Amino acid sequence: MTTQDTPSMLGPATTVDSAPIPRDAPAPNAPAAMGRLADETPDVMTLHTQDAYRMFIGRAADAVTKAPAIPGGRRFAAMLKAIWYLSANDNPYADWLLIRVYQSLAGIRSQMGQVIEAREAEFERLRRKGLALSVLASRSPVTVELGFRSPYGYATAEAIVEFDYHVRMVKTLMLKDRMSDEAGRADIRAVGRGLRALFLEPIRWERHLLREEMLPLSRRDFLPGADEAARQRVRAAVALFGEVPRKVFTGEEAPRHSQRRITPTAAELRLMQQVSLNADASAEPPAAPEGQLL
C-alpha cells in the first residue's frame, strides 16, 4: 500500500530578494500559531427516563447474584472509538465492523423515528378534534456531560436520546389511554433488546483485534510476499470473524467515519481485487494476462 502522493518539494529555482530583513520585523508569511480545535462549551445529553439512562450506563456484573455485566451506550461508544483508531492501520476488519455497526444503529434509529412520527401524527389528529395532549417529561431529568473523542460516540448519544423520547411517548400513550400497558411495555422491550444486542456485538471484535499480536493486521497481510506472522494474523482473523467482503477490502465500501488515509495505486487496487481473502490469502494471485502489468 502507498500513501497518497504529496507534491514534490523540488521545483524550479526562484530569485530571492536579498535585501536584509529588519531585526524586529516578523518573518514574511510566517504561519500563525494555532491550537487544536475544541468545544467552546461541554456537550451534554438530557435524559428523562430510567430506561434510557440505564441503556446508556449499562449494568455492572453482580458477584452475589452472578448476574453478568450488560454493556451500555457508554461502553459501546468507547469500543467503537478504539476500532475507529484501529482503522488508521489500514485494517479491513476494523472498517468492516464500523460499517456493520453503523448500519445497524441507523436501522434502529430509523425504526424508532417512523414509530414516533406516526404517534406524533396521532397526537396532532387529537389536537384538531380539541384534545391537546403533551408528552411526559421528568421533573428532574438527568444531564450527562459527553466527552466523546469519535463521531461514533455522538451517533450513540443521539440513538440514546431518541430511545428516551420513544419511551416517553409510549408511556404517555399508556397513561392517556392511547395504548394498553401490555402493548406499551412490549414496545419498549423490543427496541431495548435491539439496542442491547447491538451494544454486545463489538465486544468480541475489540477483544481480539486489539490483542498485541493482532494489532499490526492490515491489508498488506493479504498480499503476496507477506511474511509468516502476517499470514498467521490473516488466518486468525478469518477464523474469528469470517472472510471480509471484497468491497470493504478494496475500499469501494467504506465506513462513514474512518482514520484510514491510504490511497492504493491502480496496480495495487487491481491486485486487491484478485487476491484471496480466505485463510489461504497469502497464496499467489492468478497470473496477469500477457502484456498487463501490475
MIDOSE-1310 file (N, C-alpha, C; in nm, 2 decimals, decimal comma, always signed):
residues 294
mttq	+0,08/-0,12/+0,00/+0,00/+0,00/+0,00/+0,09/+0,12/+0,00; +0,04/+0,23/-0,06/+0,11/+0,35/-0,06/+0,02/+0,46/-0,01; +0,08/+0,56/+0,06/+0,00/+0,67/+0,10/-0,02/+0,76/-0,02; -0,11/+0,85/-0,01/-0,14/+0,94/-0,12/-0,02/+1,03/-0,15
dtps	+0,02/+1,04/-0,28/+0,14/+1,11/-0,32/+0,12/+1,26/-0,27; +0,24/+1,31/-0,23/+0,24/+1,45/-0,19/+0,32/+1,53/-0,30; +0,29/+1,65/-0,32/+0,37/+1,73/-0,42/+0,51/+1,73/-0,38; +0,60/+1,72/-0,48/+0,74/+1,72/-0,46/+0,78/+1,86/-0,41
mlgp	+0,88/+1,85/-0,32/+0,94/+1,98/-0,27/+1,04/+2,04/-0,36; +1,08/+1,96/-0,46/+1,17/+2,01/-0,56/+1,10/+2,09/-0,67; +1,16/+2,20/-0,72/+1,09/+2,27/-0,82/+1,19/+2,37/-0,88; +1,15/+2,45/-0,98/+1,25/+2,54/-1,04/+1,29/+2,64/-0,94
attv	+1,42/+2,68/-0,96/+1,48/+2,78/-0,87/+1,41/+2,91/-0,89; +1,40/+2,99/-0,78/+1,33/+3,12/-0,79/+1,43/+3,22/-0,74; +1,42/+3,34/-0,79/+1,50/+3,45/-0,75/+1,45/+3,51/-0,62; +1,54/+3,52/-0,52/+1,50/+3,56/-0,39/+1,56/+3,70/-0,36
dsap	+1,48/+3,79/-0,31/+1,52/+3,92/-0,28/+1,62/+3,92/-0,17; +1,74/+3,97/-0,19/+1,85/+3,96/-0,09/+1,85/+4,07/+0,01; +1,75/+4,16/+0,00/+1,75/+4,28/+0,09/+1,74/+4,23/+0,23; +1,81/+4,28/+0,32/+1,81/+4,24/+0,46/+1,67/+4,27/+0,53
iprd	+1,63/+4,18/+0,61/+1,50/+4,20/+0,69/+1,53/+4,26/+0,82; +1,46/+4,37/+0,85/+1,49/+4,43/+0,98/+1,47/+4,33/+1,10; +1,56/+4,35/+1,20/+1,57/+4,25/+1,31/+1,43/+4,24/+1,38; +1,36/+4,35/+1,40/+1,24/+4,34/+1,47/+1,11/+4,30/+1,39
apap	+1,13/+4,29/+1,26/+1,02/+4,26/+1,17/+0,98/+4,12/+1,17; +0,86/+4,08/+1,17/+0,82/+3,94/+1,17/+0,86/+3,87/+1,03; +0,89/+3,74/+1,04/+0,93/+3,67/+0,92/+0,82/+3,67/+0,82; +0,85/+3,69/+0,69/+0,74/+3,70/+0,59/+0,67/+3,57/+0,58
napa	+0,53/+3,57/+0,57/+0,45/+3,46/+0,55/+0,46/+3,36/+0,67; +0,50/+3,40/+0,78/+0,50/+3,31/+0,90/+0,36/+3,27/+0,94; +0,34/+3,14/+0,95/+0,20/+3,09/+0,99/+0,17/+3,13/+1,14; +0,05/+3,17/+1,16/+0,01/+3,20/+1,30/+0,01/+3,07/+1,38
amgr	+0,05/+3,08/+1,51/+0,04/+2,97/+1,60/-0,10/+2,94/+1,63; -0,15/+2,82/+1,61/-0,29/+2,79/+1,64/-0,30/+2,66/+1,72; -0,39/+2,66/+1,82/-0,41/+2,54/+1,90/-0,51/+2,45/+1,83; -0,53/+2,34/+1,89/-0,62/+2,24/+1,84/-0,77/+2,29/+1,86
lade	-0,85/+2,25/+1,77/-0,99/+2,28/+1,78/-1,05/+2,21/+1,90; -1,14/+2,28/+1,97/-1,20/+2,22/+2,09/-1,34/+2,28/+2,11; -1,42/+2,21/+2,18/-1,56/+2,26/+2,21/-1,55/+2,38/+2,30; -1,63/+2,48/+2,26/-1,63/+2,60/+2,34/-1,70/+2,58/+2,48
tpdv	-1,80/+2,49/+2,47/-1,87/+2,45/+2,60/-1,89/+2,30/+2,59; -1,91/+2,24/+2,71/-1,92/+2,09/+2,71/-2,05/+2,05/+2,64; -2,04/+1,94/+2,57/-2,16/+1,88/+2,51/-2,24/+1,80/+2,62; -2,37/+1,81/+2,62/-2,45/+1,74/+2,72/-2,56/+1,67/+2,66
mtlh	-2,61/+1,57/+2,73/-2,73/+1,49/+2,69/-2,83/+1,49/+2,80; -2,95/+1,52/+2,78/-3,05/+1,52/+2,89/-3,15/+1,41/+2,87; -3,16/+1,33/+2,97/-3,25/+1,21/+2,97/-3,36/+1,22/+3,07; -3,48/+1,17/+3,03/-3,60/+1,19/+3,12/-3,64/+1,05/+3,17
tqda	-3,59/+0,94/+3,13/-3,64/+0,81/+3,17/-3,53/+0,73/+3,22; -3,57/+0,64/+3,32/-3,47/+0,55/+3,38/-3,43/+0,45/+3,27; -3,52/+0,41/+3,18/-3,49/+0,32/+3,07/-3,38/+0,36/+2,99; -3,38/+0,49/+2,95/-3,27/+0,54/+2,86/-3,14/+0,56/+2,94
yrmf	-3,15/+0,60/+3,07/-3,03/+0,62/+3,15/-2,96/+0,49/+3,17; -3,04/+0,38/+3,20/-2,98/+0,25/+3,22/-2,92/+0,20/+3,08; -2,99/+0,23/+2,97/-2,94/+0,19/+2,84/-2,80/+0,26/+2,82; -2,78/+0,38/+2,87/-2,66/+0,45/+2,84/-2,54/+0,40/+2,93
igra	-2,57/+0,38/+3,06/-2,46/+0,34/+3,15/-2,44/+0,19/+3,16; -2,54/+0,11/+3,12/-2,52/-0,03/+3,13/-2,54/-0,08/+3,27; -2,49/-0,21/+3,29/-2,51/-0,26/+3,43/-2,38/-0,34/+3,46; -2,32/-0,32/+3,58/-2,20/-0,39/+3,62/-2,24/-0,53/+3,66
adav	-2,14/-0,62/+3,65/-2,17/-0,76/+3,69/-2,19/-0,76/+3,84; -2,28/-0,86/+3,89/-2,31/-0,87/+4,03/-2,25/-1,01/+4,08; -2,15/-1,00/+4,16/-2,09/-1,12/+4,21/-2,19/-1,21/+4,30; -2,28/-1,14/+4,37/-2,37/-1,21/+4,46/-2,48/-1,28/+4,38
tkap	-2,54/-1,22/+4,29/-2,65/-1,28/+4,21/-2,59/-1,35/+4,09; -2,46/-1,33/+4,06/-2,39/-1,38/+3,94/-2,46/-1,33/+3,81; -2,52/-1,21/+3,82/-2,57/-1,15/+3,70/-2,46/-1,10/+3,62; -2,46/-1,12/+3,49/-2,35/-1,08/+3,40/-2,36/-0,93/+3,38
aipg	-2,25/-0,87/+3,34/-2,25/-0,73/+3,31/-2,32/-0,71/+3,17; -2,39/-0,59/+3,16/-2,46/-0,56/+3,04/-2,40/-0,43/+2,99; -2,33/-0,43/+2,87/-2,27/-0,30/+2,82/-2,38/-0,20/+2,78; -2,35/-0,08/+2,81/-2,45/+0,03/+2,77/-2,39/+0,11/+2,66
grrf	-2,46/+0,22/+2,63/-2,41/+0,30/+2,52/-2,27/+0,36/+2,54; -2,24/+0,39/+2,67/-2,11/+0,45/+2,70/-2,00/+0,35/+2,67; -2,01/+0,23/+2,71/-1,91/+0,12/+2,68/-1,91/+0,10/+2,52; -2,02/+0,10/+2,46/-2,03/+0,07/+2,32/-1,95/+0,18/+2,24
aaml	-1,97/+0,31/+2,28/-1,90/+0,42/+2,22/-1,75/+0,41/+2,24; -1,71/+0,37/+2,36/-1,57/+0,35/+2,38/-1,51/+0,24/+2,29; -1,58/+0,13/+2,27/-1,53/+0,03/+2,19/-1,52/+0,07/+2,04; -1,62/+0,15/+2,00/-1,61/+0,19/+1,86/-1,50/+0,30/+1,84
kaiw	-1,47/+0,37/+1,94/-1,36/+0,47/+1,93/-1,23/+0,39/+1,91; -1,21/+0,28/+1,99/-1,09/+0,20/+1,97/-1,08/+0,14/+1,83; -1,19/+0,09/+1,78/-1,19/+0,04/+1,65/-1,17/+0,14/+1,54; -1,22/+0,26/+1,56/-1,20/+0,38/+1,47/-1,06/+0,41/+1,47
ylsa	-0,99/+0,42/+1,58/-0,85/+0,44/+1,58/-0,77/+0,33/+1,51; -0,82/+0,21/+1,53/-0,75/+0,09/+1,46/-0,76/+0,10/+1,31; -0,86/+0,16/+1,26/-0,88/+0,17/+1,11/-0,76/+0,25/+1,05; -0,69/+0,33/+1,13/-0,58/+0,40/+1,08/-0,47/+0,31/+1,03
ndnp	-0,47/+0,18/+1,08/-0,36/+0,09/+1,05/-0,40/+0,02/+0,91; -0,50/+0,07/+0,84/-0,54/+0,00/+0,71/-0,59/-0,14/+0,74; -0,66/-0,15/+0,86/-0,72/-0,28/+0,90/-0,85/-0,30/+0,84; -0,87/-0,40/+0,74/-1,00/-0,41/+0,68/-1,11/-0,46/+0,77
yadw	-1,07/-0,53/+0,88/-1,18/-0,58/+0,97/-1,23/-0,47/+1,06; -1,14/-0,37/+1,09/-1,19/-0,25/+1,16/-1,29/-0,18/+1,08; -1,26/-0,16/+0,95/-1,36/-0,09/+0,86/-1,49/-0,17/+0,85; -1,48/-0,30/+0,84/-1,60/-0,38/+0,83/-1,69/-0,37/+0,95
llir	-1,63/-0,38/+1,07/-1,71/-0,36/+1,19/-1,78/-0,23/+1,20; -1,70/-0,12/+1,17/-1,76/+0,01/+1,17/-1,88/+0,02/+1,07; -1,87/-0,03/+0,96/-1,98/-0,03/+0,86/-2,10/-0,11/+0,91; -2,08/-0,23/+0,96/-2,19/-0,31/+1,01/-2,26/-0,25/+1,13
vyqs	-2,18/-0,20/+1,22/-2,24/-0,14/+1,35/-2,32/-0,02/+1,31; -2,26/+0,07/+1,23/-2,33/+0,20/+1,20/-2,46/+0,17/+1,12; -2,46/+0,07/+1,03/-2,58/+0,04/+0,96/-2,69/-0,01/+1,05; -2,65/-0,10/+1,15/-2,74/-0,15/+1,24/-2,80/-0,04/+1,33
lagi	-2,71/+0,05/+1,38/-2,76/+0,16/+1,46/-2,85/+0,25/+1,38; -2,82/+0,28/+1,26/-2,90/+0,37/+1,17/-3,04/+0,30/+1,15; -3,04/+0,16/+1,14/-3,16/+0,09/+1,12/-3,25/+0,10/+1,24; -3,20/+0,09/+1,36/-3,28/+0,10/+1,49/-3,33/+0,24/+1,50
rsqm	-3,25/+0,34/+1,47/-3,29/+0,48/+1,48/-3,40/+0,51/+1,38; -3,39/+0,45/+1,26/-3,50/+0,47/+1,16/-3,63/+0,41/+1,20; -3,62/+0,29/+1,26/-3,74/+0,23/+1,31/-3,81/+0,31/+1,42; -3,73/+0,36/+1,52/-3,79/+0,44/+1,62/-3,84/+0,57/+1,56
gqvi	-3,78/+0,63/+1,47/-3,82/+0,75/+1,41/-3,96/+0,74/+1,34; -3,97/+0,63/+1,27/-4,10/+0,60/+1,20/-4,22/+0,59/+1,30; -4,19/+0,51/+1,40/-4,30/+0,49/+1,51/-4,33/+0,62/+1,57; -4,23/+0,70/+1,61/-4,25/+0,83/+1,68/-4,33/+0,92/+1,59
eare	-4,29/+0,93/+1,46/-4,36/+1,02/+1,37/-4,51/+0,98/+1,35; -4,54/+0,85/+1,35/-4,68/+0,81/+1,34/-4,76/+0,85/+1,47; -4,69/+0,84/+1,58/-4,76/+0,87/+1,71/-4,78/+1,02/+1,72; -4,68/+1,10/+1,68/-4,69/+1,25/+1,68/-4,81/+1,29/+1,58
aefe	-4,82/+1,22/+1,47/-4,94/+1,25/+1,38/-5,07/+1,22/+1,45; -5,07/+1,11/+1,53/-5,19/+1,08/+1,61/-5,23/+1,19/+1,71; -5,12/+1,24/+1,78/-5,14/+1,35/+1,87/-5,20/+1,47/+1,80; -5,15/+1,50/+1,68/-5,20/+1,61/+1,60/-5,34/+1,60/+1,56
rlrr	-5,38/+1,47/+1,53/-5,52/+1,45/+1,49/-5,61/+1,47/+1,61; -5,57/+1,43/+1,73/-5,65/+1,46/+1,85/-5,65/+1,61/+1,88; -5,55/+1,68/+1,86/-5,55/+1,82/+1,88/-5,65/+1,89/+1,79; -5,66/+1,85/+1,67/-5,75/+1,91/+1,58/-5,90/+1,88/+1,62
kgla	-5,92/+1,77/+1,69/-6,05/+1,74/+1,74/-6,08/+1,82/+1,87; -5,98/+1,87/+1,93/-6,00/+1,95/+2,05/-5,93/+1,90/+2,18; -5,86/+1,78/+2,16/-5,79/+1,72/+2,28/-5,64/+1,74/+2,26; -5,58/+1,83/+2,33/-5,44/+1,86/+2,32/-5,36/+1,78/+2,43
lsvl	-5,28/+1,68/+2,39/-5,20/+1,60/+2,49/-5,06/+1,64/+2,48; -4,99/+1,64/+2,59/-4,85/+1,67/+2,59/-4,77/+1,54/+2,62; -4,65/+1,53/+2,58/-4,56/+1,42/+2,61/-4,50/+1,43/+2,75; -4,50/+1,32/+2,82/-4,45/+1,32/+2,96/-4,30/+1,36/+2,96
asrs	-4,26/+1,43/+3,06/-4,12/+1,47/+3,08/-4,09/+1,46/+3,23; -3,97/+1,43/+3,26/-3,93/+1,42/+3,40/-3,92/+1,56/+3,47; -3,96/+1,56/+3,60/-3,95/+1,69/+3,67/-3,80/+1,71/+3,70; -3,72/+1,60/+3,71/-3,58/+1,62/+3,74/-3,50/+1,53/+3,64
pvtv	-3,49/+1,58/+3,52/-3,41/+1,50/+3,42/-3,26/+1,49/+3,45; -3,19/+1,39/+3,40/-3,05/+1,38/+3,43/-2,98/+1,43/+3,31; -2,88/+1,52/+3,34/-2,80/+1,57/+3,23/-2,66/+1,51/+3,24; -2,62/+1,45/+3,13/-2,49/+1,38/+3,12/-2,40/+1,46/+3,03
elgf	-2,28/+1,49/+3,08/-2,18/+1,56/+3,00/-2,11/+1,46/+2,92; -2,10/+1,49/+2,79/-2,04/+1,40/+2,69/-1,89/+1,44/+2,66; -1,80/+1,35/+2,66/-1,67/+1,38/+2,63/-1,61/+1,28/+2,52; -1,70/+1,25/+2,42/-1,66/+1,16/+2,32/-1,54/+1,21/+2,24
rspy	-1,46/+1,12/+2,19/-1,35/+1,16/+2,10/-1,36/+1,09/+1,97; -1,48/+1,05/+1,93/-1,50/+0,99/+1,80/-1,65/+1,02/+1,76; -1,67/+1,03/+1,63/-1,81/+1,06/+1,58/-1,90/+0,95/+1,61; -1,85/+0,83/+1,64/-1,94/+0,72/+1,67/-2,00/+0,73/+1,81
gyat	-1,93/+0,80/+1,90/-1,99/+0,83/+2,03/-2,11/+0,92/+2,02; -2,10/+1,02/+1,93/-2,21/+1,11/+1,92/-2,33/+1,04/+1,85; -2,30/+0,95/+1,76/-2,41/+0,87/+1,69/-2,48/+0,79/+1,80; -2,40/+0,74/+1,89/-2,46/+0,66/+2,00/-2,55/+0,74/+2,09
aeai	-2,50/+0,86/+2,13/-2,57/+0,95/+2,21/-2,71/+0,99/+2,15; -2,70/+1,02/+2,02/-2,83/+1,05/+1,95/-2,93/+0,94/+1,96; -2,88/+0,82/+1,94/-2,97/+0,70/+1,95/-3,03/+0,69/+2,09; -2,95/+0,71/+2,19/-3,00/+0,70/+2,33/-3,11/+0,81/+2,35
vefd	-3,08/+0,93/+2,30/-3,18/+1,04/+2,32/-3,31/+1,00/+2,25; -3,30/+0,94/+2,13/-3,42/+0,90/+2,05/-3,49/+0,79/+2,13; -3,42/+0,70/+2,19/-3,48/+0,59/+2,27/-3,55/+0,66/+2,39; -3,49/+0,75/+2,45/-3,55/+0,82/+2,56/-3,69/+0,89/+2,52
yhvr	-3,69/+0,95/+2,41/-3,81/+1,01/+2,36/-3,92/+0,91/+2,32; -3,87/+0,80/+2,27/-3,96/+0,69/+2,23/-4,03/+0,63/+2,36; -3,95/+0,61/+2,47/-4,01/+0,56/+2,59/-4,11/+0,67/+2,65; -4,07/+0,79/+2,64/-4,16/+0,90/+2,69/-4,29/+0,90/+2,61
mvkt	-4,28/+0,88/+2,48/-4,40/+0,88/+2,40/-4,49/+0,76/+2,43; -4,43/+0,64/+2,45/-4,50/+0,52/+2,48/-4,57/+0,53/+2,62; -4,50/+0,58/+2,72/-4,56/+0,59/+2,85/-4,67/+0,70/+2,85; -4,66/+0,80/+2,77/-4,76/+0,90/+2,75/-4,89/+0,83/+2,70
lmlk	-4,87/+0,75/+2,59/-4,99/+0,68/+2,53/-5,05/+0,58/+2,63; -4,97/+0,52/+2,71/-5,03/+0,43/+2,81/-5,11/+0,50/+2,91; -5,05/+0,61/+2,97/-5,12/+0,69/+3,07/-5,25/+0,75/+3,02; -5,25/+0,79/+2,89/-5,36/+0,87/+2,84/-5,45/+0,78/+2,75
drms	-5,45/+0,65/+2,78/-5,54/+0,56/+2,72/-5,54/+0,55/+2,56; -5,42/+0,57/+2,51/-5,40/+0,55/+2,37/-5,33/+0,42/+2,34; -5,28/+0,35/+2,44/-5,21/+0,22/+2,42/-5,23/+0,14/+2,55; -5,24/+0,01/+2,54/-5,26/-0,07/+2,66/-5,12/-0,09/+2,73
deag	-5,12/-0,12/+2,86/-5,00/-0,14/+2,94/-4,92/-0,25/+2,87; -4,98/-0,36/+2,84/-4,91/-0,47/+2,78/-4,84/-0,44/+2,65; -4,91/-0,37/+2,57/-4,86/-0,33/+2,44/-4,74/-0,23/+2,45; -4,76/-0,14/+2,55/-4,66/-0,04/+2,57/-4,53/-0,10/+2,62
radi	-4,54/-0,19/+2,72/-4,42/-0,25/+2,78/-4,35/-0,34/+2,67; -4,43/-0,40/+2,59/-4,37/-0,49/+2,48/-4,30/-0,40/+2,38; -4,35/-0,29/+2,35/-4,29/-0,19/+2,26/-4,15/-0,14/+2,31; -4,15/-0,11/+2,43/-4,02/-0,06/+2,49/-3,92/-0,17/+2,50
ravg	-3,96/-0,29/+2,54/-3,87/-0,40/+2,54/-3,81/-0,44/+2,41; -3,90/-0,43/+2,30/-3,85/-0,47/+2,17/-3,74/-0,38/+2,12; -3,75/-0,25/+2,14/-3,65/-0,16/+2,10/-3,53/-0,17/+2,19; -3,55/-0,19/+2,32/-3,44/-0,20/+2,41/-3,35/-0,33/+2,38
rglr	-3,42/-0,44/+2,35/-3,35/-0,56/+2,31/-3,26/-0,54/+2,19; -3,31/-0,47/+2,09/-3,23/-0,44/+1,97/-3,11/-0,36/+2,00; -3,12/-0,26/+2,09/-3,00/-0,18/+2,12/-2,90/-0,25/+2,20; -2,95/-0,33/+2,30/-2,85/-0,41/+2,38/-2,78/-0,51/+2,30
alfl	-2,85/-0,58/+2,21/-2,78/-0,68/+2,12/-2,68/-0,61/+2,04; -2,71/-0,49/+1,99/-2,61/-0,41/+1,91/-2,49/-0,37/+2,00; -2,51/-0,34/+2,12/-2,40/-0,30/+2,21/-2,31/-0,41/+2,24; -2,36/-0,53/+2,23/-2,28/-0,65/+2,26/-2,19/-0,69/+2,14
epir	-2,23/-0,65/+2,02/-2,16/-0,70/+1,90/-2,01/-0,67/+1,90; -1,97/-0,54/+1,93/-1,82/-0,51/+1,91/-1,73/-0,57/+2,02; -1,79/-0,63/+2,12/-1,70/-0,68/+2,23/-1,60/-0,78/+2,18; -1,65/-0,88/+2,11/-1,56/-0,99/+2,06/-1,46/-0,93/+1,97
werh	-1,50/-0,84/+1,88/-1,41/-0,78/+1,78/-1,30/-0,70/+1,85; -1,34/-0,62/+1,95/-1,24/-0,54/+2,02/-1,14/-0,63/+2,09; -1,19/-0,73/+2,16/-1,11/-0,81/+2,24/-1,00/-0,88/+2,16; -1,03/-0,92/+2,04/-0,93/-0,99/+1,95/-0,85/-0,90/+1,87
llre	-0,91/-0,80/+1,81/-0,84/-0,71/+1,72/-0,74/-0,63/+1,79; -0,76/-0,60/+1,92/-0,67/-0,52/+1,99/-0,56/-0,60/+2,07; -0,56/-0,73/+2,05/-0,45/-0,81/+2,11/-0,32/-0,77/+2,04; -0,21/-0,78/+2,12/-0,08/-0,73/+2,07/-0,04/-0,79/+1,94
emlp	-0,07/-0,92/+1,93/-0,02/-0,99/+1,81/-0,11/-0,96/+1,69; -0,23/-0,91/+1,71/-0,32/-0,88/+1,60/-0,32/-0,73/+1,56; -0,26/-0,64/+1,64/-0,26/-0,50/+1,62/-0,20/-0,47/+1,48; -0,10/-0,54/+1,43/-0,04/-0,49/+1,30/-0,12/-0,54/+1,18
lsrr	-0,23/-0,61/+1,20/-0,31/-0,66/+1,09/-0,35/-0,55/+0,99; -0,32/-0,57/+0,87/-0,36/-0,47/+0,76/-0,38/-0,54/+0,63; -0,42/-0,46/+0,53/-0,45/-0,52/+0,40/-0,32/-0,57/+0,34; -0,20/-0,52/+0,38/-0,08/-0,57/+0,33/-0,06/-0,72/+0,36
dflp	-0,12/-0,77/+0,47/-0,10/-0,90/+0,52/-0,16/-1,00/+0,42; -0,26/-0,96/+0,34/-0,33/-1,05/+0,25/-0,25/-1,06/+0,11; -0,16/-0,97/+0,09/-0,09/-0,97/-0,04/+0,02/-1,06/-0,05; +0,06/-1,10/-0,18/+0,17/-1,19/-0,20/+0,30/-1,13/-0,14
gade	+0,38/-1,22/-0,08/+0,51/-1,17/-0,02/+0,50/-1,14/+0,13; +0,38/-1,15/+0,18/+0,36/-1,13/+0,33/+0,44/-1,23/+0,40; +0,49/-1,20/+0,52/+0,57/-1,30/+0,60/+0,48/-1,39/+0,68; +0,54/-1,48/+0,75/+0,46/-1,58/+0,82/+0,38/-1,52/+0,93
aarq	+0,43/-1,42/+1,00/+0,35/-1,36/+1,10/+0,22/-1,29/+1,04; +0,24/-1,23/+0,93/+0,12/-1,17/+0,86/+0,02/-1,28/+0,82; +0,07/-1,39/+0,77/-0,02/-1,50/+0,73/-0,10/-1,56/+0,85; -0,03/-1,56/+0,96/-0,10/-1,61/+1,08/-0,21/-1,51/+1,13
rvra	-0,18/-1,38/+1,12/-0,28/-1,28/+1,15/-0,41/-1,30/+1,06; -0,38/-1,32/+0,93/-0,49/-1,34/+0,84/-0,57/-1,46/+0,87; -0,50/-1,57/+0,90/-0,58/-1,70/+0,93/-0,66/-1,68/+1,06; -0,60/-1,61/+1,16/-0,68/-1,59/+1,29/-0,80/-1,50/+1,26
aval	-0,78/-1,39/+1,18/-0,90/-1,30/+1,16/-1,01/-1,37/+1,08; -0,97/-1,45/+0,98/-1,07/-1,52/+0,91/-1,15/-1,63/+0,99; -1,07/-1,70/+1,08/-1,13/-1,80/+1,17/-1,23/-1,73/+1,27; -1,19/-1,61/+1,32/-1,27/-1,54/+1,42/-1,39/-1,47/+1,36
fgev	-1,37/-1,40/+1,25/-1,48/-1,31/+1,20/-1,53/-1,35/+1,06; -1,47/-1,44/+0,99/-1,51/-1,48/+0,86/-1,44/-1,39/+0,76; -1,47/-1,42/+0,63/-1,40/-1,35/+0,52/-1,45/-1,21/+0,50; -1,36/-1,11/+0,50/-1,40/-0,98/+0,49/-1,46/-0,96/+0,35
prkv	-1,57/-0,88/+0,33/-1,62/-0,86/+0,20/-1,52/-0,79/+0,10; -1,53/-0,83/-0,02/-1,43/-0,77/-0,12/-1,45/-0,62/-0,13; -1,57/-0,57/-0,13/-1,59/-0,43/-0,15/-1,53/-0,35/-0,03; -1,53/-0,41/+0,09/-1,47/-0,35/+0,21/-1,32/-0,35/+0,19
ftge	-1,27/-0,47/+0,15/-1,12/-0,48/+0,14/-1,06/-0,38/+0,04; -1,13/-0,36/-0,07/-1,08/-0,27/-0,18/-1,11/-0,13/-0,14; -1,19/-0,10/-0,05/-1,23/+0,04/-0,01/-1,35/+0,09/-0,09; -1,40/+0,01/-0,18/-1,52/+0,05/-0,25/-1,64/+0,08/-0,15
eapr	-1,65/+0,00/-0,05/-1,74/+0,03/+0,06/-1,66/+0,07/+0,18; -1,68/+0,19/+0,23/-1,60/+0,24/+0,34/-1,69/+0,29/+0,45; -1,64/+0,29/+0,58/-1,72/+0,34/+0,69/-1,76/+0,49/+0,67; -1,86/+0,53/+0,74/-1,90/+0,67/+0,73/-1,79/+0,76/+0,79
hsqr	-1,72/+0,71/+0,89/-1,60/+0,77/+0,95/-1,49/+0,67/+0,97; -1,37/+0,71/+0,92/-1,26/+0,62/+0,93/-1,13/+0,70/+0,94; -1,03/+0,64/+1,00/-0,90/+0,70/+1,02/-0,81/+0,66/+0,91; -0,85/+0,57/+0,82/-0,77/+0,53/+0,71/-0,73/+0,64/+0,62
ritp	-0,61/+0,66/+0,59/-0,56/+0,77/+0,50/-0,47/+0,71/+0,39; -0,50/+0,59/+0,35/-0,41/+0,53/+0,24/-0,49/+0,52/+0,11; -0,43/+0,56/+0,00/-0,49/+0,56/-0,13/-0,41/+0,46/-0,21; -0,46/+0,34/-0,25/-0,38/+0,25/-0,33/-0,36/+0,30/-0,47
taae	-0,25/+0,26/-0,53/-0,23/+0,29/-0,67/-0,33/+0,20/-0,75; -0,33/+0,23/-0,88/-0,42/+0,15/-0,97/-0,37/+0,01/-0,98; -0,24/-0,01/-0,98/-0,18/-0,15/-0,98/-0,22/-0,22/-0,85; -0,20/-0,16/-0,74/-0,24/-0,22/-0,61/-0,38/-0,25/-0,60
lrlm	-0,47/-0,16/-0,65/-0,61/-0,19/-0,65/-0,65/-0,31/-0,73; -0,58/-0,33/-0,85/-0,61/-0,45/-0,93/-0,57/-0,57/-0,85; -0,46/-0,57/-0,78/-0,41/-0,68/-0,70/-0,51/-0,71/-0,59; -0,56/-0,61/-0,53/-0,65/-0,62/-0,42/-0,78/-0,69/-0,46
qqvs	-0,82/-0,66/-0,59/-0,94/-0,72/-0,64/-0,92/-0,87/-0,68; -0,80/-0,92/-0,69/-0,77/-1,05/-0,73/-0,73/-1,14/-0,61; -0,66/-1,09/-0,51/-0,61/-1,17/-0,41/-0,71/-1,24/-0,33; -0,68/-1,36/-0,28/-0,77/-1,44/-0,20/-0,79/-1,37/-0,06
lnad	-0,91/-1,38/-0,01/-0,94/-1,32/+0,12/-0,98/-1,43/+0,23; -0,96/-1,55/+0,19/-0,99/-1,66/+0,29/-0,86/-1,69/+0,37; -0,86/-1,80/+0,44/-0,75/-1,84/+0,52/-0,62/-1,87/+0,44; -0,63/-1,89/+0,31/-0,52/-1,91/+0,23/-0,48/-1,78/+0,15
asae	-0,51/-1,66/+0,21/-0,49/-1,54/+0,14/-0,35/-1,51/+0,10; -0,26/-1,58/+0,15/-0,12/-1,55/+0,12/-0,08/-1,61/-0,01; -0,17/-1,70/-0,07/-0,13/-1,77/-0,19/-0,11/-1,67/-0,30; -0,03/-1,70/-0,41/-0,01/-1,61/-0,52/-0,14/-1,59/-0,59
ppaa	-0,17/-1,47/-0,64/-0,29/-1,45/-0,72/-0,28/-1,50/-0,86; -0,39/-1,51/-0,93/-0,38/-1,56/-1,07/-0,29/-1,48/-1,15; -0,22/-1,54/-1,25/-0,12/-1,47/-1,33/-0,19/-1,37/-1,41; -0,13/-1,25/-1,43/-0,19/-1,15/-1,51/-0,18/-1,18/-1,66
pegq	-0,28/-1,15/-1,74/-0,26/-1,17/-1,88/-0,14/-1,11/-1,94; -0,08/-1,17/-2,04/+0,04/-1,12/-2,10/+0,02/-0,97/-2,15; +0,12/-0,89/-2,11/+0,11/-0,75/-2,15/+0,05/-0,67/-2,05; -0,02/-0,73/-1,94/-0,08/-0,65/-1,84/+0,01/-0,64/-1,72
ll	+0,05/-0,52/-1,68/+0,14/-0,50/-1,57/+0,06/-0,47/-1,44; +0,11/-0,53/-1,33/+0,05/-0,50/-1,20/+0,13/-0,39/-1,13
